[in-house]
């Protein structure tokens, strides 16, 4: 098992932690094309579909647009701060991102929120290089 884990880490997909205190998430991944694809394409598609395409319209029908945006963004932020090693202080900036993605969804649809989220994630990952 150990050689498989070692090759997984050395492949650029596995976790690498140099100094976990300097990052909001305890497990920091080595930058690789696969990792960049995951965080800038796959995750934003699934998250935007769930929080903007499913949750936001359902809440909007019953409670209105302001509550829908806030609930969608708050749920998005709460789930992100439950990542291992993520500080609860990250709730506010992630909440703000959720509001921006919600507004992008309301103005331009799912593609707009997905693109905003994907670009944000890609820039975030590339900034730790």
N, CA, C and O atoms as a printed pandas DataFrame, in Angstrom:
     atom_number atom_name residue_name chain_id  residue_number  x_coord  y_coord  z_coord
0              1         N          UNK        A               1    0.825   -1.199    0.000
1              2        CA          UNK        A               1    0.000    0.000    0.000
2              3         C          UNK        A               1    0.863    1.255    0.000
3              4         O          UNK        A               1    0.546    2.211   -0.708
4              5         N          UNK        A               2    1.934    1.279    0.766
5              6        CA          UNK        A               2    2.781    2.470    0.859
6              7         C          UNK        A               2    3.349    2.885   -0.501
7              8         O          UNK        A               2    3.318    4.075   -0.815
8              9         N          UNK        A               3    3.872    1.956   -1.330
9             10        CA          UNK        A               3    4.348    2.395   -2.647
10            11         C          UNK        A               3    3.245    3.017   -3.491
11            12         O          UNK        A               3    3.503    3.963   -4.236
12            13         N          UNK        A               4    2.014    2.502   -3.390
13            14        CA          UNK        A               4    0.909    3.091   -4.151
14            15         C          UNK        A               4    0.614    4.503   -3.679
15            16         O          UNK        A               4    0.374    5.392   -4.496
16            17         N          UNK        A               5    0.629    4.719   -2.373
17            18        CA          UNK        A               5    0.395    6.059   -1.836
18            19         C          UNK        A               5    1.517    6.989   -2.275
19            20         O          UNK        A               5    1.264    8.124   -2.679
20            21         N          UNK        A               6    2.751    6.513   -2.197
21            22        CA          UNK        A               6    3.895    7.336   -2.586
22            23         C          UNK        A               6    3.810    7.731   -4.058
23            24         O          UNK        A               6    4.040    8.889   -4.406
24            25         N          UNK        A               7    3.483    6.775   -4.921
25            26        CA          UNK        A               7    3.382    7.111   -6.341
26            27         C          UNK        A               7    2.210    8.046   -6.604
27            28         O          UNK        A               7    2.280    8.899   -7.489
28            29         N          UNK        A               8    1.127    7.889   -5.833
29            30        CA          UNK        A               8   -0.014    8.789   -5.948
30            31         C          UNK        A               8    0.391   10.215   -5.615
31            32         O          UNK        A               8    0.038   11.148   -6.337
32            33         N          UNK        A               9    1.126   10.390   -4.532
33            34        CA          UNK        A               9    1.575   11.722   -4.118
34            35         C          UNK        A               9    2.564   12.279   -5.132
35            36         O          UNK        A               9    2.472   13.447   -5.509
36            37         N          UNK        A              10    3.505   11.456   -5.576
37            38        CA          UNK        A              10    4.513   11.930   -6.513
38            39         C          UNK        A              10    3.952   12.222   -7.897
39            40         O          UNK        A              10    4.581   12.929   -8.685
40            41         N          UNK        A              11    2.783   11.689   -8.196
41            42        CA          UNK        A              11    2.180   11.926   -9.501
42            43         C          UNK        A              11    1.656   13.352   -9.654
43            44         O          UNK        A              11    1.321   13.778  -10.759
44            45         N          UNK        A              12    1.588   14.080   -8.556
45            46        CA          UNK        A              12    1.075   15.442   -8.629
46            47         C          UNK        A              12   -0.406   15.527   -8.360
47            48         O          UNK        A              12   -0.989   16.602   -8.496
48            49         N          UNK        A              13   -1.039   14.425   -7.979
49            50        CA          UNK        A              13   -2.466   14.435   -7.683
50            51         C          UNK        A              13   -2.680   14.381   -6.184
51            52         O          UNK        A              13   -3.672   14.907   -5.681
52            53         N          UNK        A              14   -1.778   13.762   -5.474
53            54        CA          UNK        A              14   -1.958   13.527   -4.040
54            55         C          UNK        A              14   -1.648   14.739   -3.200
55            56         O          UNK        A              14   -1.143   15.750   -3.688
56            57         N          UNK        A              15   -1.963   14.616   -1.914
57            58        CA          UNK        A              15   -1.758   15.747   -1.003
58            59         C          UNK        A              15   -0.293   15.969   -0.675
59            60         O          UNK        A              15    0.473   15.021   -0.500
60            61         N          UNK        A              16    0.080   17.225   -0.594
61            62        CA          UNK        A              16    1.413   17.618   -0.171
62            63         C          UNK        A              16    1.232   18.733    0.841
63            64         O          UNK        A              16    0.615   19.752    0.535
64            65         N          UNK        A              17    1.756   18.555    2.032
65            66        CA          UNK        A              17    1.618   19.572    3.061
66            67         C          UNK        A              17    3.007   20.020    3.467
67            68         O          UNK        A              17    3.725   19.291    4.152
68            69         N          UNK        A              18    3.387   21.218    3.046
69            70        CA          UNK        A              18    4.679   21.774    3.450
70            71         C          UNK        A              18    4.534   22.471    4.802
71            72         O          UNK        A              18    5.285   22.190    5.736
72            73         N          UNK        A              19    3.586   23.359    4.897
73            74        CA          UNK        A              19    3.347   24.105    6.121
74            75         C          UNK        A              19    1.852   24.368    6.211
75            76         O          UNK        A              19    1.386   25.399    5.724
76            77         N          UNK        A              20    1.080   23.462    6.822
77            78        CA          UNK        A              20   -0.372   23.591    6.807
78            79         C          UNK        A              20   -0.888   24.862    7.477
79            80         O          UNK        A              20   -1.999   25.307    7.187
80            81         N          UNK        A              21   -0.084   25.455    8.378
81            82        CA          UNK        A              21   -0.538   26.672    9.058
82            83         C          UNK        A              21   -0.684   27.861    8.118
83            84         O          UNK        A              21   -1.438   28.787    8.417
84            85         N          UNK        A              22    0.012   27.858    7.000
85            86        CA          UNK        A              22   -0.058   28.999    6.088
86            87         C          UNK        A              22   -1.222   28.906    5.108
87            88         O          UNK        A              22   -1.461   29.844    4.348
88            89         N          UNK        A              23   -1.950   27.788    5.113
89            90        CA          UNK        A              23   -3.058   27.606    4.196
90            91         C          UNK        A              23   -4.347   27.382    4.959
91            92         O          UNK        A              23   -4.317   26.797    6.041
92            93         N          UNK        A              24   -5.489   27.829    4.428
93            94        CA          UNK        A              24   -6.759   27.632    5.134
94            95         C          UNK        A              24   -7.212   26.176    5.168
95            96         O          UNK        A              24   -8.033   25.810    6.008
96            97         N          UNK        A              25   -6.703   25.355    4.288
97            98        CA          UNK        A              25   -7.073   23.948    4.257
98            99         C          UNK        A              25   -5.835   23.140    4.621
99           100         O          UNK        A              25   -4.746   23.405    4.112
100          101         N          UNK        A              26   -5.997   22.155    5.502
101          102        CA          UNK        A              26   -4.854   21.401    6.012
102          103         C          UNK        A              26   -4.139   20.623    4.921
103          104         O          UNK        A              26   -2.919   20.471    4.977
104          105         N          UNK        A              27   -4.865   20.130    3.938
105          106        CA          UNK        A              27   -4.244   19.349    2.877
106          107         C          UNK        A              27   -4.136   20.228    1.639
107          108         O          UNK        A              27   -5.146   20.629    1.061
108          109         N          UNK        A              28   -2.922   20.520    1.245
109          110        CA          UNK        A              28   -2.673   21.372    0.087
110          111         C          UNK        A              28   -2.175   20.477   -1.038
111          112         O          UNK        A              28   -1.219   19.724   -0.853
112          113         N          UNK        A              29   -2.806   20.551   -2.189
113          114        CA          UNK        A              29   -2.461   19.674   -3.290
114          115         C          UNK        A              29   -1.408   20.292   -4.181
115          116         O          UNK        A              29   -1.401   21.497   -4.429
116          117         N          UNK        A              30   -0.513   19.434   -4.658
117          118        CA          UNK        A              30    0.465   19.848   -5.643
118          119         C          UNK        A              30   -0.301   20.258   -6.904
119          120         O          UNK        A              30   -1.270   19.602   -7.287
120          121         N          UNK        A              31    0.126   21.316   -7.529
121          122        CA          UNK        A              31   -0.545   21.790   -8.735
122          123         C          UNK        A              31   -0.257   20.807   -9.870
123          124         O          UNK        A              31    0.899   20.507  -10.167
124          125         N          UNK        A              32   -1.298   20.325  -10.483
125          126        CA          UNK        A              32   -1.162   19.437  -11.627
126          127         C          UNK        A              32   -2.316   19.746  -12.566
127          128         O          UNK        A              32   -3.315   20.329  -12.143
128          129         N          UNK        A              33   -2.199   19.371  -13.816
129          130        CA          UNK        A              33   -3.320   19.606  -14.735
130          131         C          UNK        A              33   -4.612   18.943  -14.265
131          132         O          UNK        A              33   -5.693   19.513  -14.414
132          133         N          UNK        A              34   -4.503   17.745  -13.698
133          134        CA          UNK        A              34   -5.686   17.053  -13.209
134          135         C          UNK        A              34   -6.329   17.794  -12.043
135          136         O          UNK        A              34   -7.553   17.910  -11.969
136          137         N          UNK        A              35   -5.506   18.289  -11.142
137          138        CA          UNK        A              35   -6.019   19.032   -9.997
138          139         C          UNK        A              35   -6.652   20.353  -10.441
139          140         O          UNK        A              35   -7.714   20.737   -9.952
140          141         N          UNK        A              36   -5.997   21.032  -11.361
141          142        CA          UNK        A              36   -6.535   22.283  -11.883
142          143         C          UNK        A              36   -7.869   22.041  -12.586
143          144         O          UNK        A              36   -8.802   22.831  -12.444
144          145         N          UNK        A              37   -7.957   20.960  -13.336
145          146        CA          UNK        A              37   -9.215   20.586  -13.990
146          147         C          UNK        A              37  -10.307   20.329  -12.955
147          148         O          UNK        A              37  -11.441   20.780  -13.118
148          149         N          UNK        A              38   -9.969   19.615  -11.911
149          150        CA          UNK        A              38  -10.963   19.290  -10.877
150          151         C          UNK        A              38  -11.507   20.538  -10.209
151          152         O          UNK        A              38  -12.722   20.685  -10.075
152          153         N          UNK        A              39  -10.624   21.449   -9.784
153          154        CA          UNK        A              39  -11.099   22.604   -9.030
154          155         C          UNK        A              39  -11.643   23.733   -9.895
155          156         O          UNK        A              39  -12.417   24.560   -9.412
156          157         N          UNK        A              40  -11.252   23.781  -11.162
157          158        CA          UNK        A              40  -11.745   24.881  -11.992
158          159         C          UNK        A              40  -12.867   24.480  -12.943
159          160         O          UNK        A              40  -13.514   25.346  -13.530
160          161         N          UNK        A              41  -13.106   23.179  -13.103
161          162        CA          UNK        A              41  -14.162   22.728  -14.007
162          163         C          UNK        A              41  -15.173   21.832  -13.287
163          164         O          UNK        A              41  -16.361   22.148  -13.236
164          165         N          UNK        A              42  -14.704   20.730  -12.740
165          166        CA          UNK        A              42  -15.618   19.727  -12.186
166          167         C          UNK        A              42  -16.329   20.218  -10.931
167          168         O          UNK        A              42  -17.556   20.145  -10.851
168          169         N          UNK        A              43  -15.582   20.717   -9.953
169          170        CA          UNK        A              43  -16.219   21.192   -8.717
170          171         C          UNK        A              43  -17.175   22.359   -8.952
171          172         O          UNK        A              43  -18.293   22.333   -8.436
172          173         N          UNK        A              44  -16.777   23.384   -9.715
173          174        CA          UNK        A              44  -17.735   24.463   -9.951
174          175         C          UNK        A              44  -19.021   24.011  -10.650
175          176         O          UNK        A              44  -20.099   24.520  -10.346
176          177         N          UNK        A              45  -18.917   23.069  -11.574
177          178        CA          UNK        A              45  -20.127   22.573  -12.250
178          179         C          UNK        A              45  -21.074   21.959  -11.229
179          180         O          UNK        A              45  -22.260   22.286  -11.194
180          181         N          UNK        A              46  -20.542   21.066  -10.397
181          182        CA          UNK        A              46  -21.415   20.388   -9.435
182          183         C          UNK        A              46  -21.928   21.338   -8.366
183          184         O          UNK        A              46  -23.102   21.277   -8.001
184          185         N          UNK        A              47  -21.074   22.210   -7.861
185          186        CA          UNK        A              47  -21.512   23.132   -6.814
186          187         C          UNK        A              47  -22.509   24.159   -7.347
187          188         O          UNK        A              47  -23.512   24.444   -6.692
188          189         N          UNK        A              48  -22.248   24.705   -8.502
189          190        CA          UNK        A              48  -23.175   25.695   -9.048
190          191         C          UNK        A              48  -24.512   25.062   -9.401
191          192         O          UNK        A              48  -25.558   25.684   -9.218
192          193         N          UNK        A              49  -24.490   23.850   -9.898
193          194        CA          UNK        A              49  -25.750   23.168  -10.178
194          195         C          UNK        A              49  -26.552   23.004   -8.894
195          196         O          UNK        A              49  -27.746   23.301   -8.863
196          197         N          UNK        A              50  -25.901   22.532   -7.835
197          198        CA          UNK        A              50  -26.606   22.290   -6.576
198          199         C          UNK        A              50  -27.083   23.581   -5.919
199          200         O          UNK        A              50  -28.263   23.704   -5.588
200          201         N          UNK        A              51  -26.190   24.541   -5.726
201          202        CA          UNK        A              51  -26.528   25.739   -4.964
202          203         C          UNK        A              51  -27.298   26.783   -5.761
203          204         O          UNK        A              51  -28.152   27.472   -5.203
204          205         N          UNK        A              52  -27.016   26.914   -7.047
205          206        CA          UNK        A              52  -27.685   27.950   -7.847
206          207         C          UNK        A              52  -28.844   27.404   -8.667
207          208         O          UNK        A              52  -29.898   28.037   -8.711
208          209         N          UNK        A              53  -28.696   26.282   -9.304
209          210        CA          UNK        A              53  -29.737   25.762  -10.190
210          211         C          UNK        A              53  -30.845   25.029   -9.435
211          212         O          UNK        A              53  -32.002   25.046   -9.855
212          213         N          UNK        A              54  -30.492   24.386   -8.321
213          214        CA          UNK        A              54  -31.485   23.627   -7.561
214          215         C          UNK        A              54  -31.992   24.426   -6.357
215          216         O          UNK        A              54  -33.190   24.686   -6.236
216          217         N          UNK        A              55  -31.078   24.808   -5.476
217          218        CA          UNK        A              55  -31.473   25.432   -4.217
218          219         C          UNK        A              55  -32.032   26.846   -4.376
219          220         O          UNK        A              55  -33.108   27.151   -3.860
220          221         N          UNK        A              56  -31.314   27.695   -5.080
221          222        CA          UNK        A              56  -31.719   29.099   -5.177
222          223         C          UNK        A              56  -33.138   29.270   -5.742
223          224         O          UNK        A              56  -33.935   29.984   -5.134
224          225         N          UNK        A              57  -33.485   28.651   -6.870
225          226        CA          UNK        A              57  -34.855   28.827   -7.382
226          227         C          UNK        A              57  -35.933   28.268   -6.447
227          228         O          UNK        A              57  -37.012   28.847   -6.326
228          229         N          UNK        A              58  -35.639   27.145   -5.790
229          230        CA          UNK        A              58  -36.625   26.553   -4.881
230          231         C          UNK        A              58  -36.913   27.474   -3.701
231          232         O          UNK        A              58  -38.066   27.646   -3.305
232          233         N          UNK        A              59  -35.867   28.059   -3.148
233          234        CA          UNK        A              59  -36.043   28.978   -2.015
234          235         C          UNK        A              59  -36.654   30.290   -2.498
235          236         O          UNK        A              59  -37.463   30.892   -1.792
236          237         N          UNK        A              60  -36.280   30.730   -3.674
237          238        CA          UNK        A              60  -36.795   31.994   -4.235
238          239         C          UNK        A              60  -38.313   31.957   -4.393
239          240         O          UNK        A              60  -38.987   32.950   -4.118
240          241         N          UNK        A              61  -38.850   30.834   -4.828
241          242        CA          UNK        A              61  -40.299   30.713   -5.012
242          243         C          UNK        A              61  -41.039   30.954   -3.700
243          244         O          UNK        A              61  -42.073   31.623   -3.671
244          245         N          UNK        A              62  -40.501   30.405   -2.623
245          246        CA          UNK        A              62  -41.198   30.487   -1.339
246          247         C          UNK        A              62  -40.868   31.756   -0.544
247          248         O          UNK        A              62  -41.747   32.318    0.110
248          249         N          UNK        A              63  -39.605   32.214   -0.594
249          250        CA          UNK        A              63  -39.169   33.291    0.301
250          251         C          UNK        A              63  -38.677   34.557   -0.394
251          252         O          UNK        A              63  -38.411   35.555    0.277
252          253         N          UNK        A              64  -38.551   34.542   -1.697
253          254        CA          UNK        A              64  -38.081   35.726   -2.411
254          255         C          UNK        A              64  -36.594   35.662   -2.711
255          256         O          UNK        A              64  -35.869   34.805   -2.206
256          257         N          UNK        A              65  -36.164   36.596   -3.548
257          258        CA          UNK        A              65  -34.804   36.558   -4.090
258          259         C          UNK        A              65  -33.738   36.838   -3.030
259          260         O          UNK        A              65  -32.690   36.192   -3.044
260          261         N          UNK        A              66  -33.969   37.772   -2.119
261          262        CA          UNK        A              66  -32.937   38.124   -1.129
262          263         C          UNK        A              66  -32.663   36.936   -0.214
263          264         O          UNK        A              66  -31.505   36.572   -0.007
264          265         N          UNK        A              67  -33.692   36.338    0.326
265          266        CA          UNK        A              67  -33.523   35.174    1.206
266          267         C          UNK        A              67  -32.902   34.016    0.424
267          268         O          UNK        A              67  -32.061   33.291    0.953
268          269         N          UNK        A              68  -33.310   33.843   -0.821
269          270        CA          UNK        A              68  -32.768   32.750   -1.639
270          271         C          UNK        A              68  -31.265   32.919   -1.856
271          272         O          UNK        A              68  -30.503   31.960   -1.729
272          273         N          UNK        A              69  -30.846   34.130   -2.181
273          274        CA          UNK        A              69  -29.416   34.395   -2.388
274          275         C          UNK        A              69  -28.656   34.158   -1.090
275          276         O          UNK        A              69  -27.610   33.509   -1.092
276          277         N          UNK        A              70  -29.173   34.676    0.013
277          278        CA          UNK        A              70  -28.478   34.515    1.299
278          279         C          UNK        A              70  -28.432   33.062    1.759
279          280         O          UNK        A              70  -27.406   32.607    2.266
280          281         N          UNK        A              71  -29.522   32.334    1.590
281          282        CA          UNK        A              71  -29.531   30.922    2.007
282          283         C          UNK        A              71  -28.607   30.081    1.127
283          284         O          UNK        A              71  -27.876   29.226    1.627
284          285         N          UNK        A              72  -28.643   30.324   -0.162
285          286        CA          UNK        A              72  -27.774   29.589   -1.077
286          287         C          UNK        A              72  -26.309   29.868   -0.753
287          288         O          UNK        A              72  -25.494   28.947   -0.680
288          289         N          UNK        A              73  -25.982   31.141   -0.560
289          290        CA          UNK        A              73  -24.602   31.533   -0.265
290          291         C          UNK        A              73  -24.161   31.026    1.108
291          292         O          UNK        A              73  -23.022   30.585    1.260
292          293         N          UNK        A              74  -25.036   31.079    2.102
293          294        CA          UNK        A              74  -24.685   30.620    3.444
294          295         C          UNK        A              74  -24.466   29.111    3.481
295          296         O          UNK        A              74  -23.546   28.631    4.143
296          297         N          UNK        A              75  -25.297   28.374    2.782
297          298        CA          UNK        A              75  -25.126   26.915    2.722
298          299         C          UNK        A              75  -23.821   26.574    2.009
299          300         O          UNK        A              75  -23.073   25.698    2.443
300          301         N          UNK        A              76  -23.561   27.268    0.926
301          302        CA          UNK        A              76  -22.313   27.123    0.176
302          303         C          UNK        A              76  -21.118   27.382    1.103
303          304         O          UNK        A              76  -20.170   26.596    1.126
304          305         N          UNK        A              77  -21.163   28.468    1.855
305          306        CA          UNK        A              77  -20.059   28.831    2.753
306          307         C          UNK        A              77  -19.918   27.817    3.884
307          308         O          UNK        A              77  -18.805   27.409    4.217
308          309         N          UNK        A              78  -21.029   27.412    4.471
309          310        CA          UNK        A              78  -20.964   26.458    5.568
310          311         C          UNK        A              78  -20.321   25.145    5.120
311          312         O          UNK        A              78  -19.471   24.599    5.824
312          313         N          UNK        A              79  -20.715   24.648    3.976
313          314        CA          UNK        A              79  -20.137   23.394    3.495
314          315         C          UNK        A              79  -18.653   23.540    3.174
315          316         O          UNK        A              79  -17.893   22.583    3.323
316          317         N          UNK        A              80  -18.233   24.720    2.737
317          318        CA          UNK        A              80  -16.818   24.924    2.454
318          319         C          UNK        A              80  -15.981   25.013    3.730
319          320         O          UNK        A              80  -14.845   24.539    3.747
320          321         N          UNK        A              81  -16.508   25.603    4.786
321          322        CA          UNK        A              81  -15.705   25.709    6.008
322          323         C          UNK        A              81  -15.663   24.403    6.785
323          324         O          UNK        A              81  -14.913   24.291    7.755
324          325         N          UNK        A              82  -16.449   23.416    6.383
325          326        CA          UNK        A              82  -16.358   22.112    7.036
326          327         C          UNK        A              82  -15.223   21.264    6.465
327          328         O          UNK        A              82  -14.989   20.148    6.929
328          329         N          UNK        A              83  -14.520   21.787    5.462
329          330        CA          UNK        A              83  -13.336   21.083    4.952
330          331         C          UNK        A              83  -12.301   21.006    6.070
331          332         O          UNK        A              83  -12.148   21.959    6.834
332          333         N          UNK        A              84  -11.589   19.886    6.176
333          334        CA          UNK        A              84  -10.591   19.739    7.247
334          335         C          UNK        A              84   -9.565   20.859    7.229
335          336         O          UNK        A              84   -8.997   21.181    6.185
336          337         N          UNK        A              85   -9.334   21.444    8.386
337          338        CA          UNK        A              85   -8.324   22.485    8.519
338          339         C          UNK        A              85   -8.764   23.873    8.113
339          340         O          UNK        A              85   -7.979   24.815    8.225
340          341         N          UNK        A              86   -9.983   24.036    7.647
341          342        CA          UNK        A              86  -10.457   25.349    7.231
342          343         C          UNK        A              86  -10.971   26.113    8.439
343          344         O          UNK        A              86  -11.770   25.597    9.220
344          345         N          UNK        A              87  -10.511   27.333    8.584
345          346        CA          UNK        A              87  -10.909   28.163    9.712
346          347         C          UNK        A              87  -12.355   28.624    9.557
347          348         O          UNK        A              87  -12.793   28.939    8.450
348          349         N          UNK        A              88  -13.093   28.665   10.658
349          350        CA          UNK        A              88  -14.449   29.231   10.611
350          351         C          UNK        A              88  -14.450   30.694   10.152
351          352         O          UNK        A              88  -15.472   31.201    9.690
352          353         N          UNK        A              89  -13.311   31.364   10.279
353          354        CA          UNK        A              89  -13.212   32.754    9.829
354          355         C          UNK        A              89  -13.354   32.869    8.312
355          356         O          UNK        A              89  -13.611   33.956    7.796
356          357         N          UNK        A              90  -13.192   31.772    7.607
357          358        CA          UNK        A              90  -13.349   31.778    6.153
358          359         C          UNK        A              90  -14.815   31.855    5.738
359          360         O          UNK        A              90  -15.120   32.030    4.558
360          361         N          UNK        A              91  -15.724   31.723    6.708
361          362        CA          UNK        A              91  -17.145   31.749    6.379
362          363         C          UNK        A              91  -17.529   33.035    5.650
363          364         O          UNK        A              91  -18.228   32.985    4.638
364          365         N          UNK        A              92  -17.079   34.183    6.151
365          366        CA          UNK        A              92  -17.478   35.481    5.577
366          367         C          UNK        A              92  -16.977   35.637    4.134
367          368         O          UNK        A              92  -17.777   35.970    3.260
368          369         N          UNK        A              93  -15.683   35.411    3.849
369          370        CA          UNK        A              93  -15.266   35.559    2.448
370          371         C          UNK        A              93  -15.922   34.547    1.506
371          372         O          UNK        A              93  -16.228   34.873    0.359
372          373         N          UNK        A              94  -16.139   33.320    1.990
373          374        CA          UNK        A              94  -16.792   32.325    1.128
374          375         C          UNK        A              94  -18.266   32.687    0.950
375          376         O          UNK        A              94  -18.826   32.476   -0.126
376          377         N          UNK        A              95  -18.893   33.225    1.982
377          378        CA          UNK        A              95  -20.273   33.715    1.873
378          379         C          UNK        A              95  -20.349   34.808    0.804
379          380         O          UNK        A              95  -21.256   34.807   -0.028
380          381         N          UNK        A              96  -19.400   35.732    0.831
381          382        CA          UNK        A              96  -19.373   36.800   -0.177
382          383         C          UNK        A              96  -19.234   36.215   -1.581
383          384         O          UNK        A              96  -19.901   36.668   -2.511
384          385         N          UNK        A              97  -18.370   35.208   -1.738
385          386        CA          UNK        A              97  -18.243   34.537   -3.031
386          387         C          UNK        A              97  -19.550   33.889   -3.450
387          388         O          UNK        A              97  -19.937   33.956   -4.617
388          389         N          UNK        A              98  -20.238   33.256   -2.489
389          390        CA          UNK        A              98  -21.529   32.641   -2.785
390          391         C          UNK        A              98  -22.563   33.655   -3.241
391          392         O          UNK        A              98  -23.375   33.371   -4.122
392          393         N          UNK        A              99  -22.533   34.843   -2.638
393          394        CA          UNK        A              99  -23.456   35.915   -3.055
394          395         C          UNK        A              99  -23.128   36.351   -4.477
395          396         O          UNK        A              99  -24.029   36.517   -5.299
396          397         N          UNK        A             100  -21.841   36.537   -4.772
397          398        CA          UNK        A             100  -21.425   36.940   -6.128
398          399         C          UNK        A             100  -21.842   35.889   -7.150
399          400         O          UNK        A             100  -22.363   36.233   -8.211
400          401         N          UNK        A             101  -21.619   34.612   -6.845
401          402        CA          UNK        A             101  -21.997   33.551   -7.778
402          403         C          UNK        A             101  -23.512   33.481   -7.949
403          404         O          UNK        A             101  -24.006   33.192   -9.039
404          405         N          UNK        A             102  -24.250   33.749   -6.863
405          406        CA          UNK        A             102  -25.715   33.768   -6.945
406          407         C          UNK        A             102  -26.201   34.913   -7.835
407          408         O          UNK        A             102  -27.108   34.736   -8.647
408          409         N          UNK        A             103  -25.592   36.081   -7.673
409          410        CA          UNK        A             103  -25.971   37.222   -8.503
410          411         C          UNK        A             103  -25.610   36.973   -9.968
411          412         O          UNK        A             103  -26.355   37.359  -10.869
412          413         N          UNK        A             104  -24.470   36.331  -10.202
413          414        CA          UNK        A             104  -24.100   35.971  -11.576
414          415         C          UNK        A             104  -25.141   35.019  -12.159
415          416         O          UNK        A             104  -25.516   35.141  -13.325
416          417         N          UNK        A             105  -25.602   34.079  -11.350
417          418        CA          UNK        A             105  -26.636   33.145  -11.801
418          419         C          UNK        A             105  -27.932   33.886  -12.141
419          420         O          UNK        A             105  -28.549   33.626  -13.174
420          421         N          UNK        A             106  -28.332   34.794  -11.281
421          422        CA          UNK        A             106  -29.581   35.531  -11.510
422          423         C          UNK        A             106  -29.501   36.429  -12.738
423          424         O          UNK        A             106  -30.501   36.609  -13.433
424          425         N          UNK        A             107  -28.338   36.993  -13.015
425          426        CA          UNK        A             107  -28.174   37.895  -14.159
426          427         C          UNK        A             107  -27.946   37.150  -15.472
427          428         O          UNK        A             107  -28.428   37.574  -16.523
428          429         N          UNK        A             108  -27.200   36.020  -15.408
429          430        CA          UNK        A             108  -26.813   35.382  -16.658
430          431         C          UNK        A             108  -27.020   33.880  -16.732
431          432         O          UNK        A             108  -26.650   33.253  -17.724
432          433         N          UNK        A             109  -27.601   33.301  -15.705
433          434        CA          UNK        A             109  -27.861   31.867  -15.727
434          435         C          UNK        A             109  -26.716   31.037  -15.181
435          436         O          UNK        A             109  -25.721   31.555  -14.675
436          437         N          UNK        A             110  -26.891   29.747  -15.299
437          438        CA          UNK        A             110  -25.944   28.796  -14.724
438          439         C          UNK        A             110  -24.545   28.939  -15.325
439          440         O          UNK        A             110  -23.554   28.834  -14.601
440          441         N          UNK        A             111  -24.450   29.172  -16.609
441          442        CA          UNK        A             111  -23.140   29.319  -17.238
442          443         C          UNK        A             111  -22.364   30.489  -16.627
443          444         O          UNK        A             111  -21.156   30.386  -16.417
444          445         N          UNK        A             112  -23.044   31.588  -16.344
445          446        CA          UNK        A             112  -22.375   32.756  -15.755
446          447         C          UNK        A             112  -21.817   32.442  -14.371
447          448         O          UNK        A             112  -20.671   32.773  -14.067
448          449         N          UNK        A             113  -22.629   31.804  -13.539
449          450        CA          UNK        A             113  -22.144   31.496  -12.185
450          451         C          UNK        A             113  -21.046   30.436  -12.247
451          452         O          UNK        A             113  -20.083   30.489  -11.481
452          453         N          UNK        A             114  -21.190   29.489  -13.145
453          454        CA          UNK        A             114  -20.165   28.457  -13.296
454          455         C          UNK        A             114  -18.833   29.077  -13.741
455          456         O          UNK        A             114  -17.781   28.743  -13.197
456          457         N          UNK        A             115  -18.879   29.972  -14.723
457          458        CA          UNK        A             115  -17.642   30.604  -15.198
458          459         C          UNK        A             115  -16.990   31.453  -14.113
459          460         O          UNK        A             115  -15.771   31.416  -13.946
460          461         N          UNK        A             116  -17.791   32.217  -13.377
461          462        CA          UNK        A             116  -17.245   33.027  -12.290
462          463         C          UNK        A             116  -16.583   32.139  -11.240
463          464         O          UNK        A             116  -15.480   32.432  -10.781
464          465         N          UNK        A             117  -17.245   31.074  -10.870
465          466        CA          UNK        A             117  -16.728   30.150   -9.866
466          467         C          UNK        A             117  -15.471   29.441  -10.379
467          468         O          UNK        A             117  -14.484   29.321   -9.653
468          469         N          UNK        A             118  -15.509   28.978  -11.613
469          470        CA          UNK        A             118  -14.359   28.286  -12.189
470          471         C          UNK        A             118  -13.130   29.164  -12.297
471          472         O          UNK        A             118  -12.024   28.731  -11.973
472          473         N          UNK        A             119  -13.312   30.400  -12.753
473          474        CA          UNK        A             119  -12.193   31.338  -12.860
474          475         C          UNK        A             119  -11.646   31.654  -11.473
475          476         O          UNK        A             119  -10.431   31.688  -11.278
476          477         N          UNK        A             120  -12.534   31.886  -10.512
477          478        CA          UNK        A             120  -12.090   32.165   -9.140
478          479         C          UNK        A             120  -11.252   31.000   -8.603
479          480         O          UNK        A             120  -10.163   31.210   -8.068
480          481         N          UNK        A             121  -11.765   29.767   -8.748
481          482        CA          UNK        A             121  -11.033   28.602   -8.233
482          483         C          UNK        A             121   -9.689   28.424   -8.933
483          484         O          UNK        A             121   -8.685   28.126   -8.286
484          485         N          UNK        A             122   -9.669   28.607  -10.253
485          486        CA          UNK        A             122   -8.411   28.460  -10.996
486          487         C          UNK        A             122   -7.385   29.487  -10.528
487          488         O          UNK        A             122   -6.220   29.146  -10.319
488          489         N          UNK        A             123   -7.804   30.734  -10.362
489          490        CA          UNK        A             123   -6.878   31.774   -9.887
490          491         C          UNK        A             123   -6.406   31.482   -8.467
491          492         O          UNK        A             123   -5.247   31.721   -8.128
492          493         N          UNK        A             124   -7.312   30.965   -7.642
493          494        CA          UNK        A             124   -6.952   30.626   -6.264
494          495         C          UNK        A             124   -5.894   29.529   -6.243
495          496         O          UNK        A             124   -4.916   29.627   -5.502
496          497         N          UNK        A             125   -6.078   28.497   -7.039
497          498        CA          UNK        A             125   -5.114   27.394   -7.097
498          499         C          UNK        A             125   -3.784   27.880   -7.670
499          500         O          UNK        A             125   -2.722   27.556   -7.138
500          501         N          UNK        A             126   -3.838   28.643   -8.732
501          502        CA          UNK        A             126   -2.597   29.117   -9.368
502          503         C          UNK        A             126   -1.852   30.102   -8.466
503          504         O          UNK        A             126   -0.638   30.254   -8.601
504          505         N          UNK        A             127   -2.545   30.763   -7.564
505          506        CA          UNK        A             127   -1.884   31.726   -6.677
506          507         C          UNK        A             127   -0.982   31.065   -5.643
507          508         O          UNK        A             127   -0.123   31.731   -5.066
508          509         N          UNK        A             128   -1.158   29.772   -5.398
509          510        CA          UNK        A             128   -0.289   29.089   -4.421
510          511         C          UNK        A             128    0.920   28.443   -5.075
511          512         O          UNK        A             128    1.690   27.745   -4.415
512          513         N          UNK        A             129    1.089   28.670   -6.362
513          514        CA          UNK        A             129    2.252   28.094   -7.058
514          515         C          UNK        A             129    3.517   28.791   -6.641
515          516         O          UNK        A             129    4.598   28.446   -7.118
